[in-house]
């Protein structure tokens, strides 16, 4: 079992930046691939980014590639999502997720946080 708590969401203007953080507890952090997914109003949850257990691999959704960067600190049990050049279509609740292996499918991840709201105004 692993518990995930997101922070760092908020309201930002288009073109701005935000950094999301995810604090983990309850199990050995380095045993899990970590990721971020999001859900916009009226839409299904979608994959955003993921990072492997040893940070050797990173996956990004095409819509965020080049603008978002995922990272992790295994010593601090933390995962981060640096979001730059934000667009109104990035508005969503962002969830920190954990799974046994890295994947670009939201259903692959067994553990989800409660989410943090990101709103990008035009």
PEPE-V629715 format. One record per helix or strand of 3 or more residues. SS is the DSSP state (helix for helix, strand for strand). FROM is the first residue (numbers start at 0). TO is the last residue. If there is no record, write none. Layout:
BEGIN
ss-><SS | SS>
from-><FROM | FROM>
to-><TO | TO>
END
This chain:
BEGIN
ss-><strand | strand | strand | helix | strand | strand | strand | strand | strand | helix | strand | helix | strand>
from-><2 | 9 | 17 | 28 | 32 | 45 | 57 | 67 | 77 | 87 | 91 | 105 | 115>
to-><6 | 12 | 24 | 30 | 38 | 50 | 59 | 72 | 82 | 89 | 98 | 107 | 120>
END
